[in-house]
Amino acid sequence: MAKSKERKRFTEQQQRAAVADLSTMTIDEAAKKHGCSAGSLWTWKRKFGTTTKAGNRAGTPSAPATPARIDRMAELEAQVAELAAEGGRLRRMLLDGFITNETNPKLKRIAEIVRDGGPNQVQEIMEALLQPELTSARTDDPEVTSGNSHRKRAH
């Protein structure tokens, strides 16, 4: 007969001590030290509302916020902003090329809406799709040009 795993009950004081260790340890380290599971620590952390070190959900300690680290983070944020701006420029260039070559007026208008961006893009696209086609009267049909188009529809 297999021996069942014994369930431990932790006092509130033990739980608070384990959660307090999260300020200096990772979840995995604190769980091992106190003989509990990482899930229990997360439950206790929510229960007591105590903060933990950043990034320790995965069991990795976070680095301290040094001036060099802060400078590096600012540099990375600037690079991200620059890449986002470049991506926007490339998207606009691509859409400008599409707009130049497109003959369908609805597709051309949709590409202009996407290129220009804005908060109401979906609404503007739907309006463009639902607009009736602006087709000019065919000049090669004499009944249409002579004003006798009602005769053609009657047949």
N, C-alpha and C positions, 0 to 999 in steps of 0.2 A: 504494500500500500504506500502511495507517494505521500510524502510529508507536505502539508499545505504551508504556504508562506505565511508567516506570522505578521499580522498587521500591527503597526506601531501607532500609538496615539501620542501626539505631541501636545505639551501644555502650551498655553498662549505665550508664556515667557520663552519657551524653547523656539516657538515659531518666530517671535520678535527678534530673538538673537540670530536666527538663521537669516531673516530678512535684513537685519542690520549688517551682516557680513557681505551682503550684495554690493555695498558701497565700495568694498575693496577687493572683491573676488568675482569671478564669473559664476553664472548659475551652476555650471557643472562642478566647480570647485566647492561652492557652498553646500551643494547637495551631498557631495561625498563627505565633507567634514561633519555634517549634521545627521547623516544617515537617512536622508529622505530623498524623494524624487524631485526632479526639476519642475515637474508639473505642480507638485505641492508648494514649492517655493513661489511659483508664479501666482498660485491661488492666495497664498499668504501675503504676497506683495500687494495684490489688489485689495485684500482685506484690510491691511494696515496703511495702505497708501504711501508706501515708502519708495523713493526713487532708487534706481540701480545704475551701474555704470553703463554708458552707451555701448551698444553692440554686444552685450553679454548674453543675449538670447541664443546666439549661435555658439556660445561658450568661448568667445575670444575677448580678451580684455581690450579696452579702448586706450588710446594714447592720450597723454595729458595735453591740454590746450596750451602749447608754448607759442611764443611770438613767431617762430619760424613756421610752425604748423598753421597758424592763422594766416600768415603771408601766403603760404602755399595754397590754402583754401581759397583765398581771394584771387590768386592767380588762376586757379582752376575754374572759378566762377566766371572770370573774365573770358577765358577760353571757351567755355560753354556758351556764353552770350555771343561771342564772335562767330562760333560755328552755327548757332541758330540764325544769326543775321545772314550768314553766307548761304545757308540752306534756303532761306526766304528769297534771297536774290536769285539763286539757281531755279527755284520753283517759278518765280515770275518770268525769268527768261524762257524757260520751257513753255509756259503757258502763252507768252507773247508769240512764240513761234507757231504754236498750235492755232492761236487766234488769227494770225496772218494767213495761214493756209486753209482754214476751215471755211466751207461754203454754206453749211447749214446754219441759218441764223440763230436757232435755238442753242445748238452746241457752242457756237461762238459766244453767245451771251452767258451761258453757264461757265465757260472758261474764263470770261472776264470777271464774273462774280467770284470765282475761286481765286483768281489772281489778286483781286483787290482786297479780299478778306472781309472782315467785318463781323459784327455780332449776329446779323440776320441772314447769313448765307443760305441756310436751308429754306427759309421763307422766300428769299429772292429766287432761288433755283426752282422752287415749286411754282412760283408765279410765272417764271420764264417758260416752264414746261406746259403750264396750263393756258398760256396765251394762244389765241388762234393764229394759225399760219397766215402770214401776210403774203398772199399769192396775187400776182398781177393777173389781169384778164388775158386770156390767150388771144393774141391778135391774128392768129392764122384761122380762127373759126369765125366766119362771116356772121353767123347768127348772134354770137356773143358781142361782137363789135357794133352790130347794127341796132342793138337794143331789143332784139327779138329773142332773148334767151329764154323767155317763158315758154316759147313754142318748143324749144329743144327739150325742156323738162317735161312737157306734157306728153311727149311721144313715148 
